[in-house]
Amino acid sequence: MVLMDIKVTGSFPDGHSESRKMEMTVFGEAGNNSATSKTVGHCAATAAMMILNGEITLRGVIAPIVPELYKPMLKNLQGKGINIVTK
């Protein structure tokens, strides 16, 4: 099982702050794929397919904070049972 619980608080120049919480739980399958292999393998395979299909045209080392990268990737991963819930 892989559990992820991320809490982020950001402060802005105008003085206000915002908090976000993201959670993910992925279970492995007995005798098949572990939760770690799912989360690492599906992410790498999804990125590779997106590059081959021309969906990712950015080049070089890219931080996963670029919406053109993470939004379609998260959508694809949801279809594979990997969901990150934002609260």
C-alpha positions in Angstrom: 0.0 0.0 0.0 1.2 3.5 -0.8 -0.2 6.4 1.2 0.5 10.0 0.5 -0.7 13.0 2.5 0.5 16.4 1.5 -0.3 19.7 3.2 0.8 22.9 1.5 0.3 26.5 2.7 1.3 29.4 0.5 1.5 33.1 1.4 0.9 35.7 -1.3 2.2 39.3 -1.7 -1.1 40.8 -0.8 -0.9 39.1 2.6 -3.4 36.3 2.3 -2.6 32.7 2.5 -4.2 29.5 1.2 -3.9 25.9 2.3 -4.3 22.8 0.2 -4.4 19.1 1.2 -3.8 16.2 -1.2 -4.3 12.6 -0.5 -3.6 9.4 -2.4 -4.0 5.7 -1.4 -3.0 2.9 -3.8 -3.3 -0.8 -3.0 -1.2 -3.5 -4.5 -2.6 -6.8 -5.8 -1.5 -10.0 -4.1 0.8 -12.0 -6.5 0.7 -9.3 -9.1 1.6 -5.6 -9.0 2.7 -3.9 -5.8 1.4 -0.4 -5.0 4.9 1.0 -5.5 5.2 -0.6 -9.0 1.8 0.8 -9.9 2.6 4.4 -8.8 6.1 4.4 -10.3 5.5 2.3 -13.4 2.2 3.8 -14.5 3.6 7.4 -14.1 6.7 6.6 -16.2 4.7 4.7 -18.8 2.1 7.5 -19.0 4.8 10.1 -19.6 6.5 8.0 -22.2 3.2 7.4 -24.1 2.4 11.1 -23.9 5.8 12.0 -25.4 5.4 9.4 -28.2 1.8 10.6 -29.0 3.0 14.3 -29.2 1.0 15.3 -26.1 4.1 16.5 -24.3 6.2 18.8 -26.5 8.2 20.4 -23.7 11.9 19.4 -23.8 14.5 19.0 -21.1 14.1 18.4 -17.4 10.7 19.8 -16.5 9.3 20.2 -12.9 5.9 18.6 -12.5 4.3 22.0 -11.8 3.6 22.8 -15.5 -0.2 22.4 -16.1 0.4 21.1 -19.7 2.3 18.2 -18.1 0.5 17.3 -14.9 -3.2 17.9 -15.9 -3.4 15.3 -18.7 -1.1 13.0 -16.8 -3.4 13.0 -13.7 -6.4 12.4 -15.9 -4.7 9.4 -17.5 -3.6 8.0 -14.2 -7.1 8.2 -12.8 -8.1 5.7 -15.5 -5.5 3.3 -14.0 -6.9 3.7 -10.4 -4.3 6.2 -9.2 -6.3 9.2 -7.8 -5.0 12.2 -6.0 -7.8 13.9 -4.1 -7.4 17.7 -3.3 -9.2 19.0 -0.3 
